[in-house]
Amino acid sequence: MSRVGRRLRQALLVASALALQACAAPQVVKVEQADSARPVELKTGQILEVRLFTLPGRGLSLFLGSVVTPTLVQEGRPTHHDDPIEGGVSGANNYEAWRFRAVQPGRVRLRMDYRHQWDNGGAPVRSVDYEVVVR
């Protein structure tokens, strides 16, 4: 094989490896409370990250308030962050991030409920709804 042929082959191998690596990492679609007014569209395999303010000083916790399977599957446990998100207020910049993987086409209403930590039932204090469409 000629020197030019080897270099071309190496360049093609590198390009192929980079393309495969880009395909392997699923795209993350992040939504906040303000995004609940519009439908969220995902492709199968994408990750939906819901980022909502938390109010730990008021005893309010976030809970998944709707059944989202088999269209979405929760990925791990929610994570807590102490960073401001869009519209953040000074001193109230805690948020929780919940991740869901789009596993099959369909339409689902994803509801996140704020509940008091001591509440064992009844209506949530507040809810945030998202209409999720997976194609």
Protein Blocks (a to p, Z undefined) as FASTA:
>chain_A
ZZklmmmmmmmmmmmmmmmmmmmpccdddddfklmmpccdddehiacdddddddfknopa
cddfbdfbfkbccehjaddddddcehiaehiacccddddddfbgcddddddddddfklgg
djdfbdcddddddZZ
